[in-house]
Every structure is written in C-alpha cells, then in structure tokens.
C-alpha cells in the first residue's frame, strides 16, 4: 500500500466508526425513551443493534459513557427541533410562542415514548455523577434559552417590564411537566389543549398593549389515546 493511501484508508475507517457509533446512539436513545437511562446496558444495546457486546464496548468504554452520549444526542435533537427552529421567527413574543409551539409538538410526540429530561430527572435527581451532570447541563441550557426569550419579549415591550421573567419561565416549564403527568401517566383527554390554554393565559397576564396577537390557531396535536 502506498503512503498516500494510508491517510485515505484511515479516514474511511474513522468515518465508518462514526457512522456505527451514530447507529448505536440512535438505538440506545430509542430504548432509553422506553425504559429510561437506567435500563440501558451494553448488552441490551448490542442485542437490538445485532452487534456483539465487544463491538458496542469498542465505541463506548462503559455503560455510563453510553448514557451520557444518549443524553447529549437527545439534547442535540431537542435543540434542533425546538430552539433553532424558532430562530427564524421575530424576536420577542412571536419567538417565545414559536418555541412553546415547537416544545408542545415534541411533547405530543413523546407522550407514548417518553422524555429523557423528565425520566432522567426522576432517575438521577439524587444520584451525583457524570450522567446527572450531563442531564442538568442540558436542561439548564434549555431553561436559559426560554428565559432569554422572555427577557427579549420584555425588551421588545411585548411583556411588561416589571414582570418576573424567572417566574414566567418557571410557570411555562410547569405547564409542560403537568402535561407529561396528565397525558402520559394519567391519560387524561384534552391535556394538550389545556396546556396550550395555560400558556396563553400566562402570557395574557403580563402582555402589553404592544404585544403582537397570536398567529392563526394551530391544528390539533396528537391526542392521548
């Protein structure tokens, strides 16, 4: 083999390795959404990917490393679908509404599969370590984005300047947590519509006269079966 061919061969091997790792993480994420991060194991992931345990272990040296990779992948997808998708909307209340609409869409899709942020918080709330740290970092980044959108809404004079931005963010998060509990656990019909009304009612309490009206009504999201 020529010396010129060695780098190309190494690059192909590295690319194949990254592709295989991505397949493993995708399978592990799907599994974790069903059984939780705690249920993940090298063996379980090897079984569903039709790989050997040693093959999975070659990409993830430990179960903990696999769990952290799943948290980061979930966060990347969440950011793409919920946060980045809203950046094309005007700053202020329109963007905050877009973020919540995207969040609601994702939440409605997770009623049957589960949310890593919520299930992970239950599993690791009192268990210090790298997995908990990865979860806290991911959720904190998202909460900061919501808070920033609220502050921008105040800067644009869409929300009252004296409104407590952190309280608004807290209540918005509470709406989503209540939706998960009522829709996923209790299977209460109409939970999605009530969550949307809760968000609208919250904004109405602190909106100014300059606040742009909501966009046209959104089509119904997936309902609880």
Order of alpha helices (4+ residues) and beta strands (2+ residues): alpha-alpha-alpha-alpha-alpha-alpha-alpha-alpha-alpha
